[in-house]
Amino acid sequence: MTVLLTGFEPFDGAAVNPSWEAVRLVPGVRAVQLPCVFGQALEHLRAAVLEHDPAVVVCVGQAGGRPDVTVERVAVNIDDARIPDNAGRQPIDEPVVPGGPAAYFATLPVKACVAAARTAGIPASVSQSAGTFVCNHVFYGLMHLIATERPRIRGGFVHVPFAPEQVLGQAGPSMPVAMAAEALKAIVAAAVSVEGDLRLVGGSLH
């Protein structure tokens, strides 16, 4: 079974993006780096799907400020960039796919993926929002591709925290890249092997 993992290049002046660094460490998968650019990221993702014909796709991004690995539940059809992307683009209140559904749910077993990461000893939780920057853009684009062209693919999105070097001298959570990679290994294993999802608490109040 072919599994495709994607991570992003650094953005917003950073020297590293832990999503790509972690993806590179996961054995037995096809790893592809996406540009942190609206539009171009989806072009690269589509090309990777066509090239590798995966059964499972997990896109990975950086979520600075989050203390744990978060498996995203829903992608929304909106680009609303707080900062410019790496090409200087800053869409405001624009759809990812004009005329597309308001949202898509991940087709990964989200709660089983969280449970697998926790079983591996790594903090993890369900997230209800992937933001409105390029991460959500890619997540929505992936799910739209699956819904319209590749219904047999299981797909979703995972956020990892900052790497320790990104928070030096600052107050904020981080996670070693190797630990994030272990979480991704566990998540991939669950995505491949778990047919239905687990009925566990994964909601939030806000």
Secondary structure, DSSP 8 states (H G I E B T S, - for coil): --EEEEEE---TT-S--HHHHHHHT-TTSEEEEE-SSTTHHHHHHHHHHHHH--SEEEEEEE-TT-SSEEEE-EEES-B--SS--TTS----SB-SSTT--SEEE--S-HHHHHHHHHHTT--EEEES---SSHHHHHHHHHHHHHHHT-TT-EEEEEEE---GGGGTTS------HHHHHHHHHHHHHHHHH-SS----------
